[in-house]
Amino acid sequence: MLRIENLSKSYGKRPVLQDLSLSIEAGEVYALLGPNGAGKTTTINIICNLLRADRGQVWINDQPASDRTKPFIGIAPQENLLYRLLSCAENLQFFGRIYGFHGQRLQHQVQACLAAVNLSDRANSVVETLSGGMQRRMNVAIALVHQPKLVILDEPTTGLDIEARYEMWELIRQLQQQGITVLLTTHLLDEAERLANRIGILRQGRIIAEGSLTELRQYIPAQEILVIQTPDPEKAIELGLQAGFTPRRYDNDLAFWLPEHLELKELIDRFEGIEIDSIARQPIRLEHIYLEVTQSASRSPE
């Protein structure tokens, strides 16, 4: 559905994208991760033909990106693309007309989009009276009004409470069930972990790791993660190394990669002689993979 080949873009002397390549299959949810400044927004603007790349190509539905491919794409940007003093239905009618929908076809599409985001009962509500979660869902409805094949969701749950976030996640799952391809950008790693078929980690304009969660776990050669809280972390690291564990720091947590599954008593025995406040085993999560990949890239020469 989307193919990017050797995309490069600089602003002045500052490179933003450097030979970026990725592909997204039809019906797939692809999460593009990376810190601010990694090149996510620039990539989206080039896909939408709002910005011209210095080099490289973008193909959408087997066609080179151009004004002709814009109807294939729906985008829900970080900032809600809504007219706050219009009703939900009026917003959809406005954007639908831009894409050439009129009459019964337009009304049908307005009703279908409201139903898709579970806002049928708020059709006549003025947008500014909606909750933050409802406005984010309306933002997605606008992206769907012209029946695109590819929907780009740029930080769709930023600022939402947990209930509204779950509602958005369910909406994204429904889009995929309908055969819509989704490109998702997010800073919430659990969001990508739950929703994405494949994940790409972007750093300084390059994809430095890509694959399903199962494939990305190969970046950490361990069976699980052990997290320890102790007043003597240096001694804990020494004992962990003696036991064959690989130490890591995740924020304030002292962690160890475990090469095999061990019972908790065995693990405690490996750290005999130091005071332990808490000890817990964890599965390998996307946050561990993300930190390992990005920190390894930072240590490597450019």
BELGIQUI-V748000 format. One line per field, one symbol per residue. psi: psi as a letter, one per 20 degrees, with the letter a starting at -180 (. if undefined). A space follows every 50 residues. Layout:
psi: ???
This chain:
psi: gpppolpqpqocjopgpnlpprqpqpjqoppoqqrpjhjghggghggjki qpqhrrqppplkqppahhihiipppnrgppmqohjqrgghghgghhhhjj prchgghghghghghhjlkhikhjppgiiqrghghhhhhhgghihjlrhp ppoolijpjqrhghghggghgghhgghjjpppoppqiohhghhhhphqpp oppljqoiqqarhghhiiiomrhrpppppqimhghggghghhijqoqqon djppqpppirpqqhhhghhhkpiqpphqpqqqrorhhgggggghhhhhhq p.
